[in-house]
Amino acid sequence: MPITKVNEEELLDRLTDVFRTYGYDGASLSKISEATGLQRASLYHRFPGGKEDMAKVVLERAGQWLFNRVLAPLSGPGTPAQRIRNMANELHSFYAGGQNCCLLDSLSFGSDDNAIRQHVQQGMSAWVNELAKVAQEGRVSAKKARQKAQDAISQIQGTLVVARVIKDYGPFERMLAELPTTLLGKQA
């Protein structure tokens, strides 16, 4: 039986799961309605722009999480290695140990909406920039720090795909544990 009322936080959790699981194109209104327990009319009442509005709200929320739980701690107290480990712990939680798909990835394709693409691009760029800053604090040159940051995010995304496909979360766990060394080298 469909849920007739759902609080905002629960609604956003369910929308996030749909977009994370099916991507933008695959997140049909039928799937969204089924996951949220809300009829299409209720969804359009809350999100007059339809699926694009839903995706934007989900991305804004994910962006806040990324800022608060990943980017801000990278510039917080502690050694560069400690801050990278803190970020890795947050990523472990957010991705349920590698069981959840990356929302930025799943929303990066399928939408013709430039605002959605731009939001995804800004989130990824901010993440690369913050990781590069931490690597530079660990005495890595600016050019090499940027490369290492991009490589680290590529490894995060890649191991999420591998974990999901083969149902083995070990590669994701190992990659998170190795992030300080990936970014800082032997001094981690």
PERADA-V407974 format. One record per residue. RES is the residue in one small letter. OMEGA is omega in whole degrees, 0 to 359 (none if undefined). Layout:
RES;OMEGA
RES;OMEGA
This chain:
m;181
p;175
i;182
t;178
k;178
v;181
n;187
e;182
e;179
e;178
l;180
l;175
d;181
r;176
l;178
t;179
d;180
v;180
f;179
r;183
t;189
y;185
g;182
y;182
d;184
g;181
a;179
s;177
l;177
s;179
k;179
i;179
s;180
e;182
a;183
t;184
g;181
l;177
q;181
r;181
a;178
s;178
l;179
y;176
h;180
r;183
f;185
p;179
g;177
g;186
k;179
e;177
d;179
m;180
a;179
k;179
v;178
v;179
l;177
e;179
r;179
a;177
g;176
q;178
w;180
l;179
f;186
n;189
r;182
v;185
l;182
a;178
p;178
l;178
s;181
g;182
p;177
g;178
t;176
p;180
a;179
q;180
r;177
i;177
r;177
n;177
m;180
a;178
n;178
e;178
l;178
h;179
s;184
f;182
y;178
a;178
g;180
g;182
q;181
n;175
c;177
c;180
l;179
l;179
d;185
s;178
l;182
s;177
f;175
g;182
s;173
d;183
d;180
n;180
a;178
i;179
r;180
q;179
h;179
v;181
q;180
q;179
g;180
m;179
s;179
a;180
w;178
v;182
n;181
e;177
l;179
a;178
k;180
v;179
a;178
q;176
e;178
g;175
r;173
v;181
s;183
a;181
k;181
k;180
a;178
r;178
q;180
k;178
a;177
q;179
d;180
a;180
i;175
s;178
q;178
i;182
q;181
g;180
t;174
l;178
v;181
v;181
a;181
r;184
v;185
i;180
k;176
d;187
y;178
g;179
p;179
f;180
e;180
r;181
m;178
l;180
a;183
e;183
l;179
p;179
t;178
t;185
l;188
l;184
g;186
k;182
q;179
a;none
